[in-house]
């Protein structure tokens, strides 16, 4: 997946908007950040620690925990150029669902990709 494809996918999620947080490009749903692009080759998604543990187990070469406290709380780096598109999209969807308000989640059914 290219950076442009990742951005297009993220902005295609319900009520997703682009912003900047401490000089880093981010994507939000109703002010809550679900994705950041701190570097050209990876993004950061917000998973639960349990989701992160499962992700690191199935994709150890494409994903890793953000160093420090954020990583302990589930922040996960995804090397989107190496990872399969389906994995990247699934992790971005999960991150969106983790931060979107429950009322918004009920209005939109997010169907996993192929």
C-alpha positions, 0 to 999 in steps of 0.5 A: 500500500502506498502512502497516498492509498493509505490516506485515501482509505483513512479519509474514506471512513465515516466522518474521518478528517485530516489534521496535524498534532505536534507537527505530525499528520493525523486522521480523526473521527470527531476530534479523536485521533485514530491514525498518525503518519509520523514518517514516510514509511510507517503509520501508527494506529490505536489498538487495545493492548490485546489487539496489539498483542494479536497483531504483533503475533500474526505480523511481527515483521510489519508491525511493532509497538510504539516505544514507551508508554503509548506502546504499552497502551496499544499504539502500534506502528505499521510498516504499510509498504511491507504489510498486505493491504488487507492487514493495513486496512483492517488495522485502520478500521479497528483503530477507527472503531476504537476511538469513534463514539458508540453512537457513530459506530451504530450508524455505520457498519464497517465491513471488513475488506476481502 
